[in-house]
Amino acid sequence: MESHQILSKPKLGFSTSFREALKILFNHPKFVSLIIFFSFPLLASLLANQILLHPTFIHLLKLLYHHSLHNPPSILRIINCKASARICISEAIPFPIKSFKETHSQSFLISTLLLPVIIFFLDLLNTIAIVSISAAIYGGNSQMGFKEMLVQVRKMVALKLRGSVETSLFSVLLASLTLLGLVALSTDIFYRTKGISFMSIIDISFITELTIFTLFFGSIFVVLLGKYIEWSAVWHMGIVISILDKNKGYIAIGVASYLSRGSRKLGLSLMMVFFVLKMVFGFPCLYALWNEGSCGVLGNVVFVSLNCMENVVMWVVLMVYFYDCKREFLGKKVDLENNEKKAIEAVKQ
């Protein structure tokens, strides 16, 4: 899959990486046709997931939000607060899970158990097709026909599917653990700041403590979010390595971490673009779900289509980023070997 033409290219920057990726997409209509062909099953699954799963979670969030709107953190009702000791008497309020279970249990189970598994494998097949063919085009094999591309994808799926699944599962695990920390921090900050409105008497020292707490943990949240976006470049590059190279699983992620040591800022910048795009694409639909209970058929189709397009560009950019990191690593290795040879020759003389 590699070629001398790829590794002989100069080091790329932020804008050049996107330019190279878009050049592959815009200058090769057969490749775009292949992507569209492979994207139909994924689009259908994502659309079903969007229709079933998102309203379910939005309804759950509404129950949590509206229940805690009149009852403070940990689902407690504050009865009386003493300002001097800042001690509050409270009573527990049962969470209204019965109505949620009765109205959403079936769709919730279908969405959370079946659809994500289907989407995971369809997305992985799509990723293998995008990365393998775009890498071949990037290496100079731009004359591939549609049938030739299909044959190439079939071979790559047979060879790389197992390794890609391993690497993807490790990536999902690492991403989930990081997101768990982000959710825990944001939830704690939200409930603590929201608790002010439920207290009848508040003293200055309590407000000061709350402000310090919010600033401290808010700063941790921002730093952790930045690290999550930076690490996501490494995790995704690990998947690219498992497709284009021999490594797989946690070894592929380790290799990605090693290769990207000198290009972490570039990886952060690239992934920040896609993170912002996901937020921008997702906000209108989430807003409609929260306020109107439905995003509409057209809204769901547009949201899923935009996310699929963004995903295609992301994987092509990550393929370019991988080869850029590898070029830099090999260049440093050659320079080190040359310096060692010069040092040995100087010692001999």
N, C-alpha and C positions, 0 to 999 in steps of 0.2 A: 504494500500500500504506500510505503514511503518512496520518495524519489529524490535524486540529487537536486532536481530543480527546486523542490520545496525547501530543502535545508540550505541551499545556496542563496536564498532570498535575504535581503537586509532585515534588521530588526524592525518590527512594526510598532506603532503607537496606538493611541485610542481611536483616532479618526481613521487611520489606515486599516485597522482591523475590521471596522465596519465597512469600509470601502471595498476591501477584498471579499468580504462575505456577500455584500449586495451585488458585486460584480458576478459572482458565481450564480446568484439567483436570477438576475436580470438578463444575463447573456446566454443562459442555457434553458430554453423553454421546455425541452424534454425532461430535464431534471424537475422543473416545476410541475409538469404533468405527472411525473412519478409520485411526487409528494402529495398532490391532490388525490391520486388513485389510492395511496395508502392511508390518507387522512379520513376518508369517508366513514369507515367503521369507528374510528376514534371520535370523530365528530358526533356520530349518533350516540355513542356511549356517554360522552361528556354532556350532551344535551339532556339525556335521560337523567344523568346524575345531577345536573343543574336544576331540573324540574322537580326531582324528588328530594334530594338531599338538602339543598340550600333553604327552601321554605321550612323544612323540619328544624334545622338548626336556628333559623331566625325566630321561629316560634318558641323554641327553648330559651333563647336569649331574651326574648320579650318577657317570658314568664319570670326569668331571673331578675331582669331589670325592673319590671313593674312591681314584683314582690319586694325587692330590696329598696324600691323607691320610697316606700313608707315604713320600711323596716331596715335597720342598719346591718353592718356586716355580720356574717355567720348566721343570717336569718334570725335575728333577735329584735324584739321590740324594746326600745328604751323607755322605761316608765318615769324615772326620775334621776337627775344628775346633781351631785353636790360639787360646786365649783371649787371649794377649798381643797377637797381630797381628790377631785376628779374621779369619783366613784359613781358608777351608774348601775341602777337596779334594772334588770331586764328579764324578759320571759321569752321562751322559745316559741317560734311560729312554724308549724308544719309546712313544708314546701308543697305546693299544689301539683304533685307529680301525677295524680290520678287522671286528671283531665288530659295531660300530655300523653300518658300511656294509652288512654282510650282512643284518642284521635289520631295518633301518629305512630303507634307501635309497628304496624305492618310496613308502612313506607319507610320507617326508620331502619328496620331490620334489613329490608331489601337493599336500601341505599348503602348502608354501612358495611354489609357483609359481602354482597355480590358484585355490585357495580365497581367499587374501587379495585377489586382484583382484576376484573375485565379491563378496566382502564389502564391499570399498571402494565399489563402485558401488551395491550395494543399500543400504548405510548412507547414502550420499549422497542417494539418492532418498528414503529415509526422513526424512533431515534437511530436505530441501527441503519435503516435505509438512508436517512438524511446524512449522518456522519460518514458512512462508508462511501457513498456516491459523491458527496461534496469533496471528500478528501481525494478521491480519484481525479475529479475535475481540477482541484487545486494543484495536484501533482502533474498536470499536463495532459491527462487523458480526457480531453474535452469532446472527442468525436464519438462517444458512446451512444448507441441507439437505445430506444425505449426497451426493446426486448433484451438487449445486452445488459442494461441496467437491472432489469427484473432478475435475470440469471445471477448477476453479481450480488444482488440483495439476498436471493435465496441461499447462495453459498455462505454469505456472511452470517445470516441467521442460523444456519446449521452449525457453523463454526463458533460463533461468538455469543449465542443466546444465553447459554448457561453461565458463562463468565460475567456477562452483562447483568444478569439477574442478581448474582452474588454482589457485585459492586453496587447496584442500585439499592439493594436491601441495606447494605452498610451505610450508604448515603442517606437513605430515609431514616435509619436509626439515629445517626448523628444529627440530622436536621431536626428530628422530632424532639430529641433531648434538649437542643438549644432553644427551640420554640417553646418547650415546656417552661424553661426558665424565663423567657420573655413574657409568656402568658401569666405566670405566677407573679412576676414583678408588676406588670400592668394592672392585674386584678387587685393586688394589695394596695397599690397607689390609688386606684379608683375608689375602693371601698373606704379607705381611710379619709380621703378628701371629701367623699360624699357623706361621711358620718357627721360632719359639722352641722349640716342642715337639720339633723334630728335632735340636736342638743339645745335645750332651752337656755342654759347658762354656759358661757364659754369665757375663760379668762385669757389674758394676753400670753401667759407662759405656754398654754396649750397650743395657741395659734403659732407661736414661735417654734415649738417642737415639731408641729405638723409641717411647717414650711421647710425646716431643715430636713425632715424625713423625706418630703416630696422632692426637694432638690437633690438630695444624696442618691435616693433610689431612682429618680428620674435620670440622673447622669449615668448610673449603672445601666439602665435600660437602653439609653442611646448608644453607649459603648458596645453593649452586647449585641444590639441590632446591627451596628456597623461590622462587628466581627462575624456575625451570622452571614451577612451579605458577602464579606470577604471569603469566609470559609466555603460558602456555596460555590464559588468559582473553583475551589480545589475539589470539592465533592463531584461537581459536574465534569471536571476535567478527568477525574478518575473513571467515570463512565466512558468518556471518549477514549481513554487509554485502553480500557477493557475491550473496546471495539476495534481499535487500530493497532493494538500491541498485544503481547502475550500475557501481560499481567492481568490479574482479576482480583475481585474482593478487596479486602483491606490493604493488600499489597499495592493494587492499582491506585488507591487513594494515597498511600504513603509515597509512591513514586510521583504522583501529581503534586503532593506537598513539597517534595524535594525539588522537582523541576521548576516550580513556580516561586521559589524563594526570592529571586531577584525581580519578580514581576507581580508581586502581590497588589501593589497600588493599581496597576493596569487591570488586574482581575477584579478588584473592588469597583473600579470605575465602570467596567463593562457590565458587571452584574447589577450595579446600582441603576443603570438605565433600564434593565429588564424588570427590576423590582418596582421602580416608579411606574413603568408601563402597566404592570399587573394591577397596581393600585388604581391607576387612572381608568383602565378598562373595567375594573370590577366595581368601582364606586357607584356609578349610576344604577346598575342592576341591584346592588345591595340596598341602595337608598329606596328604590322602588319596592323591594321586598319588605323592607322595614315599615314603610308608610302605607303601601297599598296592598301588601300581601302577595303580590305577583309581579314578576318582571315582564310578563307578556311573551308571546311566542317570538315576535320579532326581536325583542330585547334579548331573550335567551340565545337566539341564533347569532345575533351580532356579537354578543359577549363571548360565546364559545369560538366563533370564527376568528375574532381578533386575538384571542388567547392562543389559538393554534398557529396563526401567522407569526405571532411573537415568539412562540416556541421554536418554529422552524429557523427564524433568524438567529435565535439564541444559540442553537446547536451548531449552526454553521460558523458563527463568531467564535464559539468555544473550540471548534476544530482548528480554526486559524490561530487562536490563542495558544493552543497546545503545541502546535508546530513552532510558534514564535518562542515559547519557553524552551523548547527542545533545541532550537537553533542557538539560543543564548547559552544554554548549558554546554552544548558541544563546542561552541566557540571558546568558552572559558576553559574547557578541558584541553583543547588544542593549545591554547596559550600557555597553560600550566605545563604541559608536556614539553613545549618549546623552551620555556624558561628553565625546566629541569635539565634538558639537554645542554643548554648554554652554560648552566652552572657546572655540570659534569665536565664539559670541555674546558672550562676555565680552570677547574681544579687540576685536570690532567696537565695543562700547560704550566 
